[in-house]
């Protein structure tokens, strides 16, 4: 079934429900009906079925049913409804496809053949969307009311307007509002022609910006500019007079400018002076007192340099840095992770770094480690030195000082045979001179990674020599004879002994048998003890041993007699027991000797007369406590004299809920019990006579 309904307006659907034979089915209702719907627009994925808000119900009793769809369920282009009979009535599933339209479908004019009727010229349309159409000449009604453009409603930002020129002036706020709300569309897409700009913007007269751009809420850029095809500049800025071409201020932790170089070899920023002595880049850090901002903060790419500086063609330095007043550094370079704080490569014959100390006592280079980093890490190329330092006068070629936990100088040997540190003296001078300070060591070698840390052995010195003397002869090596006591000699002697005197399997077996016999374990299974039945076992089982604990209570193995204490003897004694005599003895004990009140013997005696033995015939009735009148059959009832503790009689109620007892005059307690019933016991009956 396919229907047409008004968009966003609740509507009833009426349908006959038939079986596979085409006959209507009546009486389907409630839990036997399942209703689900599928909503979608023409250009969207339908998605999944969801339950309808309302339930379908039969109209009368002739198999015609109705289902109400709410307004919210009719707010898509298409709605598909399926109604299924989940019971046993045998009705087929109903399939209903609904197409929605704007406006009331009942207002559509059709011919008897189903086509649109020809409308006469001048038809007076008095309603639109269910409301009266206002007269444009009425007061307060504009003369133009654009409801749609090219068939698309203007309400809801659906239509596209194409004009030659648009002149908009707003003296009360923003003149143009352009938003893209989906599909990553642009707020404004502007294209210039020829030499004309895509956008020409002039700021306000009192300090307004020509262009104020705010980045996306998460990580979008304020401005993302891409150069035109074939070497076009992405962004060209030119200041006027003393004004800057660009003033960029970073956020609290963001950068004023973040520039990323081209995919191949283009620079993130390329700046060159125009003429005269102007600077390509002049960068000034935070000039305020206590400011910590850098003039330039440059980070290299994955393998690129943060800054690559090339000196002038003749004598100009690639980087010339001089400190301002005070004790400021000309250059402060800090590496990150495995990156170098400063990486300098020398020319063909020039030095990577040439540093000249101050006029009095300043160092050419003063490098200190931060945390566990190295002050300087230098790697020589080919056969060159990582660092080549010459002191003059009394100055040191290298003067290094370690950090709190770092070494002043850390040297790692080459991958094959190069030394971590090679010091060669000249004339009578030492190649290396180490001087310890305080409790420090004159040299702290990392060879402990291979030989471990010395420990004291048997009170010896905590040195390698102290350990060795204790291991060899505990006499400083004075009595050690390597020809007989070395590890090699000891090993060879041990092998010679084993080779010269091997043991056969029979010899090993003999030794084991002897060991078992020594502790009498051979007598457990394979060897006769030689002790007669019920004779003393003390020669085999020692008094107080574990076996004596298992055999006797006094730990004396002589107390054990196999004729009475063995497993076989115990079995034979139990097999000859007279079970009839045991049962008779137990019964006699119950009925003859047990006389305590409430004992089983007394109970059995009292049951000798089931209904009691008194002279009064007393009928006791058990009723349902819910109404006090309905008798309960098959209830077990027993009676005791008040506070006597003795059961005088017992019985079971008949169909009338009655049981008869024979009692003497007095006060009695009755007890009741039946599976599935909860009685309040005892039921006290006074003055039975």
Secondary structure per residue as TSV (DSSP state, phi and psi in degrees):
chain	resnum	aa	ss	phi	psi
A	1	X	-	360.0	134.3
A	2	X	E	-124.6	130.1
A	3	X	E	-126.9	162.4
A	4	X	E	-120.5	127.2
A	5	X	E	-135.5	159.0
A	6	X	E	-76.1	136.3
A	7	X	T	-63.0	129.5
A	8	X	T	69.9	19.4
A	9	X	S	-123.7	128.1
A	10	X	-	-57.3	144.8
A	11	X	E	-150.3	149.4
A	12	X	E	-97.7	140.5
A	13	X	E	-113.9	129.3
A	14	X	E	-118.9	133.4
A	15	X	E	-151.0	146.2
A	16	X	E	-81.8	144.8
A	17	X	-	-114.1	116.7
A	18	X	B	-117.2	164.8
A	19	X	-	-95.2	-169.8
A	20	X	T	-68.6	-15.9
A	21	X	T	-92.1	-1.8
A	22	X	S	87.6	4.6
A	23	X	-	-87.0	140.1
A	24	X	B	-68.6	149.1
A	25	X	-	-117.4	121.0
A	26	X	-	-104.9	159.7
A	27	X	-	89.1	10.0
A	28	X	-	-85.4	131.3
A	29	X	-	-161.8	171.7
A	30	X	G	53.9	-122.0
A	31	X	G	-72.9	-2.9
A	32	X	G	-91.4	5.0
A	33	X	E	-123.4	130.8
A	34	X	E	-121.6	127.2
A	35	X	E	-117.9	127.6
A	36	X	E	-136.0	153.6
A	37	X	E	-135.4	158.1
A	38	X	E	-130.7	118.3
A	39	X	E	-110.2	135.8
A	40	X	E	-162.2	159.5
A	41	X	-	-97.3	164.5
A	42	X	T	-58.1	-33.5
A	43	X	T	-102.1	12.1
A	44	X	S	-120.9	161.5
A	45	X	-	-72.8	130.9
A	46	X	-	-60.5	-29.8
A	47	X	-	82.3	-139.8
A	48	X	-	-121.3	156.9
A	49	X	-	-68.4	145.4
A	50	X	E	-131.2	152.7
A	51	X	E	-64.4	144.4
A	52	X	-	-71.3	156.7
A	53	X	S	-68.4	-43.9
A	54	X	S	-107.7	163.5
A	55	X	-	-100.6	146.4
A	56	X	-	-75.2	149.1
A	57	X	E	-145.9	153.3
A	58	X	E	-79.3	142.4
A	59	X	E	-98.5	108.1
A	60	X	T	73.5	-143.0
A	61	X	T	-133.4	25.6
A	62	X	T	-113.7	20.4
A	63	X	T	82.6	14.9
A	64	X	E	-103.2	131.9
A	65	X	E	-124.7	160.8
A	66	X	E	-133.8	150.6
A	67	X	E	-142.4	128.0
A	68	X	E	-96.1	126.9
A	69	X	E	-102.3	127.4
A	70	X	-	-74.9	164.4
A	71	X	G	-57.5	-39.4
A	72	X	G	-67.0	-20.2
A	73	X	G	-86.8	-4.0
A	74	X	G	-121.7	41.4
A	75	X	-	-116.2	33.8
A	76	X	S	-134.8	166.4
A	77	X	S	-61.0	-40.3
A	78	X	E	-130.4	143.5
A	79	X	E	-134.1	126.8
A	80	X	E	-113.8	124.2
A	81	X	E	-117.6	130.8
A	82	X	E	-122.1	135.3
A	83	X	E	-123.8	120.6
A	84	X	E	-118.6	140.1
A	85	X	E	-88.5	106.5
A	86	X	-	-89.0	-2.7
A	87	X	S	-92.3	-155.1
A	88	X	S	-107.9	15.9
A	89	X	S	-74.8	-18.7
A	90	X	-	84.6	16.2
A	91	X	-	-78.3	143.4
A	92	X	-	-73.7	155.0
A	93	X	-	-67.7	136.3
A	94	X	E	-95.5	131.9
A	95	X	E	-118.1	122.7
A	96	X	E	-129.6	121.1
A	97	X	E	-106.6	125.7
A	98	X	E	-117.7	127.6
A	99	X	E	-103.7	126.9
A	100	X	E	-96.4	156.0
A	101	X	E	-143.5	155.2
A	102	X	S	-78.9	127.5
A	103	X	S	98.3	167.0
A	104	X	-	-80.1	120.9
A	105	X	G	-61.3	-24.1
A	106	X	G	-69.1	-15.2
A	107	X	G	-86.6	-5.5
A	108	X	-	-70.3	130.9
A	109	X	-	-93.6	126.6
A	110	X	B	-129.1	158.7
A	111	X	-	-86.0	172.3
A	112	X	T	-64.0	-21.7
A	113	X	T	-87.4	-1.1
A	114	X	S	98.5	-7.0
A	115	X	S	-86.3	168.0
A	116	X	B	-69.7	135.5
A	117	X	-	-72.7	147.9
A	118	X	-	-74.0	121.7
A	119	X	-	-88.7	131.3
A	120	X	-	-69.7	148.8
A	121	X	T	-61.4	139.5
A	122	X	T	86.2	20.0
A	123	X	-	-61.6	133.6
A	124	X	-	-91.9	103.2
A	125	X	-	-84.1	116.5
A	126	X	-	-103.8	-12.7
A	127	X	E	-134.0	148.9
A	128	X	E	-147.4	124.4
A	129	X	T	58.3	31.8
A	130	X	T	83.8	-5.4
A	131	X	E	-113.7	156.0
A	132	X	E	-65.9	136.3
A	133	X	-	-75.6	124.3
A	134	X	-	-72.1	153.3
A	135	X	-	-82.8	122.2
A	136	X	T	-58.3	-20.1
A	137	X	T	-85.8	-9.0
A	138	X	S	-67.1	153.0
A	139	X	T	-62.6	134.0
A	140	X	T	84.9	-5.4
A	141	X	-	-100.6	123.4
A	142	X	-	-67.2	153.1
A	143	X	S	-73.9	-18.5
A	144	X	-	-126.1	130.4
A	145	X	-	-135.1	95.3
A	146	X	-	-78.7	110.3
A	147	X	-	-91.2	-34.4
A	148	X	E	-149.7	158.9
A	149	X	E	-133.2	126.9
A	150	X	T	51.9	36.9
A	151	X	T	82.1	0.5
A	152	X	E	-109.1	133.1
A	153	X	E	-64.6	137.3
A	154	X	T	-75.0	-29.6
A	155	X	T	-67.3	122.9
A	156	X	T	95.6	10.7
A	157	X	T	57.7	51.3
A	158	X	-	-101.9	-29.2
A	159	X	-	-87.3	156.2
A	160	X	-	-112.5	125.7
A	161	X	-	-106.8	123.4
A	162	X	-	-115.7	117.3
A	163	X	-	-130.2	163.5
A	164	X	S	-78.3	-41.3
A	165	X	-	-153.6	147.4
A	166	X	-	-129.2	120.2
A	167	X	-	-114.8	109.7
A	168	X	-	-120.9	129.4
A	169	X	-	-130.5	131.0
A	170	X	-	-133.0	115.9
A	171	X	S	-93.4	9.6
A	172	X	S	-126.1	9.5
A	173	X	S	163.3	-153.4
A	174	X	-	-67.9	132.3
A	175	X	S	-80.3	-39.6
A	176	X	-	-130.5	131.3
A	177	X	-	-119.9	117.3
A	178	X	-	-126.3	121.8
A	179	X	-	-129.5	138.7
A	180	X	-	-108.0	124.8
A	181	X	-	-114.0	12.5
A	182	X	S	-168.8	163.5
A	183	X	T	57.1	26.8
A	184	X	T	58.5	29.5
A	185	X	-	-71.4	160.1
A	186	X	-	-84.2	145.7
A	187	X	S	-63.9	-45.8
A	188	X	-	-137.3	131.9
A	189	X	-	-115.4	107.9
A	190	X	-	-118.6	134.7
A	191	X	-	-130.9	120.4
A	192	X	-	-83.0	173.8
A	193	X	-	-129.0	135.9
A	194	X	T	62.3	-122.5
A	195	X	T	-94.1	2.7
A	196	X	S	-75.2	147.7
A	197	X	-	-76.5	151.3
A	198	X	S	-65.1	-41.9
A	199	X	-	-139.6	130.6
A	200	X	-	-114.8	120.8
A	201	X	-	-127.1	133.3
A	202	X	-	-121.4	129.6
A	203	X	-	-69.2	168.7
A	204	X	-	-66.0	161.8
A	205	X	T	-71.8	-19.4
A	206	X	T	-112.5	33.9
A	207	X	S	109.3	3.2
A	208	X	-	-68.8	147.5
A	209	X	-	-79.4	144.6
A	210	X	S	-63.5	-35.1
A	211	X	-	-147.3	122.6
A	212	X	-	-120.6	118.9
A	213	X	-	-124.1	133.4
A	214	X	-	-117.1	132.2
A	215	X	-	-66.5	171.4
A	216	X	-	-62.1	165.1
A	217	X	S	-64.9	-23.6
A	218	X	S	-109.7	-74.7
A	219	X	S	-137.8	13.8
A	220	X	-	-69.3	149.3
A	221	X	-	-79.9	149.6
A	222	X	S	-62.2	-45.2
A	223	X	-	-133.2	128.8
A	224	X	-	-121.7	106.4
A	225	X	-	-114.7	130.7
A	226	X	-	-118.7	131.4
A	227	X	-	-65.3	155.4
A	228	X	-	-69.4	175.0
A	229	X	T	-63.4	148.9
A	230	X	T	59.0	72.6
A	231	X	T	69.1	16.8
A	232	X	-	-69.3	141.9
A	233	X	-	-77.0	133.6
A	234	X	S	-69.9	-42.9
A	235	X	-	-145.5	124.7
A	236	X	-	-122.9	120.3
A	237	X	-	-123.4	136.8
A	238	X	-	-136.0	121.6
A	239	X	-	-76.2	168.5
A	240	X	-	-123.6	129.4
A	241	X	T	64.4	-122.4
A	242	X	T	-93.0	4.1
A	243	X	-	-74.6	151.2
A	244	X	-	-80.2	149.8
A	245	X	S	-67.1	-33.3
A	246	X	-	-151.4	129.1
A	247	X	-	-117.2	118.0
A	248	X	-	-123.4	125.0
A	249	X	-	-117.2	123.0
A	250	X	-	-74.0	163.8
A	251	X	-	-73.1	-168.6
A	252	X	S	-56.4	-42.7
A	253	X	S	-122.2	0.6
A	254	X	S	-89.0	167.0
A	255	X	-	-89.8	147.5
A	256	X	S	-63.4	-44.2
A	257	X	-	-134.7	130.5
A	258	X	-	-118.1	114.0
A	259	X	-	-117.1	130.2
A	260	X	-	-114.7	129.0
A	261	X	-	-67.6	169.4
A	262	X	-	-64.2	167.0
A	263	X	S	-64.2	-28.0
A	264	X	S	-101.8	-79.7
A	265	X	S	-134.1	5.0
A	266	X	-	-67.9	147.2
A	267	X	-	-82.4	148.4
A	268	X	S	-61.9	-44.1
A	269	X	-	-135.5	130.2
A	270	X	-	-123.0	114.3
A	271	X	-	-125.0	130.6
A	272	X	-	-134.3	146.2
A	273	X	-	-67.7	144.8
A	274	X	-	-75.4	-50.1
A	275	X	S	-163.7	176.3
A	276	X	T	63.6	-138.5
A	277	X	T	-108.6	22.0
A	278	X	-	-66.1	153.7
A	279	X	-	-89.0	142.6
A	280	X	S	-62.8	-46.5
A	281	X	-	-136.5	131.6
A	282	X	-	-120.7	114.0
A	283	X	-	-118.3	128.2
A	284	X	-	-122.9	125.8
A	285	X	-	-69.9	-178.8
A	286	X	-	-56.1	114.0
A	287	X	-	-81.9	-5.7
A	288	X	S	-73.7	159.8
A	289	X	T	-62.6	129.2
A	290	X	T	82.0	2.7
A	291	X	-	-66.4	141.7
A	292	X	-	-116.9	5.6
A	293	X	-	-69.3	144.6
A	294	X	-	-86.5	148.5
A	295	X	S	-64.8	-44.8
A	296	X	-	-135.8	131.6
A	297	X	-	-119.6	108.1
A	298	X	-	-119.4	131.3
A	299	X	-	-119.9	125.0
A	300	X	-	-71.8	161.5
A	301	X	-	-72.3	-167.7
A	302	X	S	-53.9	-40.5
A	303	X	S	-130.1	2.2
A	304	X	S	-89.2	169.2
A	305	X	-	-91.3	147.0
A	306	X	S	-62.0	-44.4
A	307	X	-	-134.7	130.1
A	308	X	-	-117.5	115.7
A	309	X	-	-118.8	131.7
A	310	X	-	-115.2	129.2
A	311	X	-	-67.6	167.2
A	312	X	-	-64.7	167.6
A	313	X	S	-64.7	-25.2
A	314	X	S	-110.8	-79.6
A	315	X	S	-125.8	-0.3
A	316	X	-	-68.3	141.3
A	317	X	-	-80.4	147.3
A	318	X	S	-61.1	-43.5
A	319	X	-	-131.4	127.5
A	320	X	-	-122.7	110.5
A	321	X	-	-121.5	128.8
A	322	X	-	-133.0	141.1
A	323	X	-	-75.2	153.0
A	324	X	-	-82.7	-165.6
A	325	X	S	-59.3	159.0
A	326	X	S	89.9	-152.7
A	327	X	S	-107.8	27.8
A	328	X	-	-68.3	153.7
A	329	X	-	-86.4	144.9
A	330	X	S	-66.8	-44.5
A	331	X	-	-135.2	132.2
A	332	X	-	-122.3	115.9
A	333	X	-	-120.3	127.6
A	334	X	-	-122.4	122.0
A	335	X	-	-76.3	166.7
A	336	X	-	-130.1	129.4
A	337	X	T	52.6	-115.1
A	338	X	T	-94.0	-1.9
A	339	X	S	-77.6	150.2
A	340	X	-	-80.7	144.1
A	341	X	S	-62.7	-39.4
A	342	X	-	-144.0	124.1
A	343	X	-	-119.3	116.4
A	344	X	-	-126.1	128.8
A	345	X	-	-109.1	128.0
A	346	X	-	-74.8	163.9
A	347	X	-	-72.9	-167.2
A	348	X	S	-56.4	-46.1
A	349	X	S	-121.4	-1.2
A	350	X	S	-86.1	165.9
A	351	X	-	-87.8	146.0
A	352	X	S	-62.7	-41.8
A	353	X	-	-134.9	130.3
A	354	X	-	-119.9	112.0
A	355	X	-	-118.3	132.6
A	356	X	-	-118.2	127.0
A	357	X	-	-65.3	168.4
A	358	X	-	-68.1	170.4
A	359	X	S	-65.1	-24.5
A	360	X	S	-113.8	-75.6
A	361	X	S	-131.0	4.4
A	362	X	-	-69.5	146.1
A	363	X	-	-83.6	148.8
A	364	X	S	-62.0	-43.2
A	365	X	-	-133.8	129.6
A	366	X	-	-120.5	103.2
A	367	X	-	-116.1	129.8
A	368	X	-	-128.8	148.2
A	369	X	-	-84.4	146.5
A	370	X	-	-107.6	125.9
A	371	X	T	57.4	-116.5
A	372	X	T	-105.7	11.2
A	373	X	-	-78.1	166.4
A	374	X	-	-90.2	144.0
A	375	X	S	-62.4	-46.9
A	376	X	-	-139.0	131.8
A	377	X	-	-118.5	115.7
A	378	X	-	-124.9	130.5
A	379	X	-	-121.8	122.3
A	380	X	-	-79.1	150.0
A	381	X	-	-98.6	145.9
A	382	X	T	50.9	-118.6
A	383	X	T	-101.0	10.6
A	384	X	-	-78.2	161.0
A	385	X	-	-84.4	144.2
A	386	X	S	-63.2	-43.4
A	387	X	-	-137.5	132.3
A	388	X	-	-122.9	106.3
A	389	X	-	-121.5	131.8
A	390	X	-	-121.6	121.2
A	391	X	-	-82.7	159.4
A	392	X	-	-124.8	146.6
A	393	X	T	61.0	-126.1
A	394	X	T	-97.2	3.8
A	395	X	-	-73.9	149.9
A	396	X	-	-84.2	144.4
A	397	X	S	-63.5	-41.1
A	398	X	-	-136.0	131.0
A	399	X	-	-127.4	107.0
A	400	X	-	-118.7	147.6
A	401	X	-	-135.7	123.9
A	402	X	-	-72.6	160.7
A	403	X	-	-77.1	-168.3
A	404	X	S	-55.5	-42.6
A	405	X	S	-124.3	-4.3
A	406	X	S	-89.8	158.2
A	407	X	-	-81.5	146.4
A	408	X	S	-64.9	-35.6
A	409	X	-	-142.0	122.0
A	410	X	-	-118.5	121.3
A	411	X	-	-120.3	129.7
A	412	X	-	-119.1	128.7
A	413	X	-	-66.4	164.8
A	414	X	-	-66.5	170.2
A	415	X	S	-64.7	-23.7
A	416	X	S	-114.6	-76.0
A	417	X	S	-129.2	3.6
A	418	X	-	-69.9	141.8
A	419	X	-	-80.0	145.0
A	420	X	S	-62.6	-38.4
A	421	X	-	-142.7	123.7
A	422	X	-	-122.3	115.7
A	423	X	-	-117.5	124.0
A	424	X	-	-121.5	120.0
A	425	X	-	-76.3	159.6
A	426	X	-	-119.6	140.2
A	427	X	T	53.0	-119.4
A	428	X	T	-100.2	8.3
A	429	X	S	-81.7	150.1
A	430	X	-	-73.5	146.0
A	431	X	S	-66.7	-39.3
A	432	X	-	-147.3	140.8
A	433	X	-	-130.8	123.2
A	434	X	-	-117.0	130.8
A	435	X	-	-126.3	124.4
A	436	X	-	-84.9	158.7
A	437	X	-	-129.3	126.4
A	438	X	T	60.6	-126.8
A	439	X	T	-91.1	2.9
A	440	X	S	-71.6	166.3
A	441	X	-	-96.3	147.3
A	442	X	S	-69.4	-29.5
A	443	X	-	-147.7	131.2
A	444	X	-	-118.9	98.5
A	445	X	-	-88.7	146.3
A	446	X	T	-89.2	17.3
A	447	X	T	-68.0	-13.5
A	448	X	H	-61.5	-18.9
A	449	X	H	-63.6	-23.7
A	450	X	H	-104.0	-37.0
A	451	X	H	-105.4	-6.3
A	452	X	-	80.2	178.7
A	453	X	-	-97.6	128.7
A	454	X	-	-59.3	147.2
A	455	X	-	-130.6	162.5
A	456	X	-	-79.4	128.5
A	457	X	S	-113.3	117.7
A	458	X	T	52.2	42.4
A	459	X	T	80.3	6.6
A	460	X	-	-76.4	175.9
A	461	X	-	-69.1	148.3
A	462	X	S	-84.7	63.7
A	463	X	S	-142.5	165.9
A	464	X	H	-62.0	-40.6
A	465	X	H	-63.6	-41.0
A	466	X	H	-62.9	-38.8
A	467	X	H	-66.7	-42.6
A	468	X	H	-66.0	-42.4
A	469	X	H	-65.2	-35.6
A	470	X	H	-67.8	-36.6
A	471	X	H	-71.9	-37.7
A	472	X	H	-79.3	-62.3
A	473	X	T	-148.0	2.6
A	474	X	S	56.1	27.3
A	475	X	S	-140.4	33.2
A	476	X	T	65.9	16.8
A	477	X	T	84.1	3.9
A	478	X	T	-68.5	-34.2
A	479	X	T	-104.3	7.2
A	480	X	-	-77.6	129.2
A	481	X	-	-118.1	106.3
A	482	X	H	-66.2	-23.9
A	483	X	H	-71.3	-21.0
A	484	X	H	-123.3	-19.1
A	485	X	H	-113.6	1.3
A	486	X	S	-69.2	161.8
A	487	X	H	-61.1	-36.3
A	488	X	H	-63.4	-44.9
A	489	X	H	-64.9	-41.7
A	490	X	H	-63.9	-41.9
A	491	X	H	-62.2	-47.1
A	492	X	H	-63.6	-37.6
A	493	X	H	-66.6	-38.5
A	494	X	H	-65.3	-43.3
A	495	X	H	-64.3	-40.2
A	496	X	H	-63.9	-38.3
A	497	X	H	-65.6	-44.9
A	498	X	H	-64.9	-39.9
A	499	X	H	-68.6	-36.8
A	500	X	H	-76.3	-33.4
A	501	X	S	-128.2	67.5
A	502	X	-	-75.1	150.3
A	503	X	-	-99.1	135.0
A	504	X	-	-83.1	168.2
A	505	X	H	-62.6	-38.0
A	506	X	H	-64.4	-39.0
A	507	X	H	-66.8	-38.9
A	508	X	H	-64.0	-42.0
A	509	X	H	-63.3	-40.9
A	510	X	H	-61.3	-43.5
A	511	X	H	-63.0	-39.9
A	512	X	H	-67.5	-43.9
A	513	X	H	-58.7	-41.1
A	514	X	H	-63.3	-42.2
A	515	X	H	-63.5	-41.3
A	516	X	H	-66.5	-38.8
A	517	X	H	-66.4	-33.4
A	518	X	H	-60.7	-28.6
A	519	X	T	-115.1	21.2
A	520	X	T	63.2	14.5
A	521	X	G	-70.9	-19.9
A	522	X	G	-65.9	-24.1
A	523	X	G	-76.1	-9.6
A	524	X	G	-64.8	-39.2
A	525	X	T	-130.5	-49.0
A	526	X	T	-103.3	-9.5
A	527	X	S	-126.2	132.9
A	528	X	-	-70.0	135.5
A	529	X	-	-71.1	-25.4
A	530	X	-	77.7	7.3
A	531	X	-	-98.7	131.1
A	532	X	-	-68.9	163.5
A	533	X	T	-58.9	136.3
A	534	X	T	63.4	13.0
A	535	X	S	-87.8	172.6
A	536	X	-	-70.7	127.7
A	537	X	-	-99.1	11.8
A	538	X	T	-59.7	-29.0
A	539	X	T	-70.8	-22.9
A	540	X	T	-103.1	-45.9
A	541	X	S	-110.6	110.6
A	542	X	-	-69.9	134.5
A	543	X	T	-57.3	135.6
A	544	X	T	88.0	-7.8
A	545	X	S	-71.8	171.2
A	546	X	H	-59.4	-40.7
A	547	X	H	-63.8	-38.9
A	548	X	H	-63.7	-35.2
A	549	X	H	-62.5	-38.6
A	550	X	H	-74.6	-28.8
A	551	X	H	-89.2	-35.1
A	552	X	-	-134.6	168.2
A	553	X	S	-94.3	-21.3
A	554	X	S	-103.2	9.2
A	555	X	S	64.5	13.1
A	556	X	-	-104.1	111.8
A	557	X	G	-63.0	-18.7
A	558	X	G	-69.3	-18.2
A	559	X	G	-77.1	-12.1
A	560	X	-	-84.0	124.0
A	561	X	-	-118.7	120.8
A	562	X	H	-69.5	-22.8
A	563	X	H	-70.9	-21.6
A	564	X	H	-120.2	-25.9
A	565	X	H	-104.3	-7.2
A	566	X	S	-72.8	162.5
A	567	X	H	-60.3	-36.6
A	568	X	H	-67.2	-41.9
A	569	X	H	-64.4	-40.8
A	570	X	H	-63.8	-40.8
A	571	X	H	-62.4	-44.8
A	572	X	H	-64.6	-37.9
A	573	X	H	-64.9	-39.3
A	574	X	H	-71.0	-33.9
A	575	X	H	-66.9	-25.5
A	576	X	T	-93.0	9.7
A	577	X	-	-68.5	141.2
A	578	X	-	-91.2	95.6
A	579	X	H	-65.7	-32.4
A	580	X	H	-65.1	-41.6
A	581	X	H	-64.9	-38.5
A	582	X	H	-63.5	-43.6
A	583	X	H	-63.6	-41.4
A	584	X	H	-64.0	-39.7
A	585	X	H	-65.2	-40.2
A	586	X	H	-64.0	-43.8
A	587	X	H	-62.4	-45.1
A	588	X	H	-59.4	-36.9
A	589	X	I	-64.6	-38.6
A	590	X	I	-67.6	-45.6
A	591	X	I	-93.4	-16.6
A	592	X	I	-109.4	-43.2
A	593	X	I	-102.4	-22.7
A	594	X	-	-89.2	113.8
A	595	X	-	-124.5	4.0
A	596	X	-	-66.7	144.8
A	597	X	T	-59.5	144.1
A	598	X	T	68.2	7.4
A	599	X	-	-79.3	164.0
A	600	X	H	-67.3	-30.3
A	601	X	H	-63.4	-47.1
A	602	X	H	-62.2	-40.7
A	603	X	H	-59.2	-44.0
A	604	X	H	-64.9	-38.1
A	605	X	H	-63.2	-42.5
A	606	X	H	-67.5	-22.4
A	607	X	T	-83.7	3.1
A	608	X	T	-63.5	-29.1
A	609	X	S	-121.6	104.5
A	610	X	T	-61.5	-44.3
A	611	X	T	-96.2	8.3
A	612	X	-	95.7	175.4
A	613	X	-	-133.5	18.3
A	614	X	-	-77.7	176.6
A	615	X	S	-93.5	-7.7
A	616	X	E	-103.9	127.7
A	617	X	E	-87.7	116.0
A	618	X	E	-122.6	122.1
A	619	X	E	-96.4	121.1
A	620	X	E	-108.5	129.1
A	621	X	E	-114.7	137.0
A	622	X	-	-106.5	120.8
A	623	X	B	-111.8	159.7
A	624	X	-	-72.2	121.1
A	625	X	T	-66.0	-16.8
A	626	X	T	-63.9	-37.3
A	627	X	T	-124.9	-15.0
A	628	X	S	76.3	5.5
A	629	X	-	-128.2	-22.6
A	630	X	-	-82.9	117.5
A	631	X	B	-72.0	152.3
A	632	X	-	-118.3	117.4
A	633	X	-	-83.7	167.8
A	634	X	S	58.3	37.7
A	635	X	-	-98.5	128.2
A	636	X	E	-74.6	125.8
A	637	X	E	-128.9	133.5
A	638	X	E	-134.8	154.2
A	639	X	E	-127.4	139.5
A	640	X	E	-126.1	149.3
A	641	X	E	-69.6	145.8
A	642	X	T	-53.1	123.0
A	643	X	T	59.3	19.4
A	644	X	T	-91.3	-27.3
A	645	X	-	75.2	0.4
A	646	X	-	-108.3	130.1
A	647	X	E	-78.3	121.3
A	648	X	E	-92.1	-26.4
A	649	X	E	-172.9	164.9
A	650	X	E	-150.3	160.9
A	651	X	E	-173.8	-176.5
A	652	X	E	-128.5	135.9
A	653	X	-	-69.0	149.8
A	654	X	-	-89.7	-167.1
A	655	X	T	-61.3	-25.2
A	656	X	T	-89.2	5.7
A	657	X	S	76.4	17.3
A	658	X	E	-109.5	149.3
A	659	X	E	-143.3	139.7
A	660	X	E	-103.0	133.6
A	661	X	E	-122.9	156.3
A	662	X	E	-115.2	106.8
A	663	X	E	-126.0	162.6
A	664	X	-	-95.7	165.2
A	665	X	S	-61.1	138.4
A	666	X	E	155.7	-172.0
A	667	X	E	-102.2	136.9
A	668	X	E	-133.9	153.7
A	669	X	E	-112.8	127.3
A	670	X	E	-108.3	138.0
A	671	X	E	-118.5	136.7
A	672	X	E	-126.3	148.4
A	673	X	E	-156.8	131.7
A	674	X	-	-157.5	138.1
A	675	X	T	-59.6	132.3
A	676	X	T	89.7	-3.3
A	677	X	-	-121.7	148.0
A	678	X	-	-120.3	104.2
A	679	X	-	-100.3	147.9
A	680	X	-	-92.9	103.2
A	681	X	S	-103.0	149.6
A	682	X	-	-85.3	161.4
A	683	X	E	-96.1	111.9
A	684	X	E	-89.5	124.8
A	685	X	E	-115.7	120.0
A	686	X	E	-104.7	147.5
A	687	X	E	68.2	38.0
A	688	X	E	-70.5	126.4
A	689	X	-	-148.2	360.0
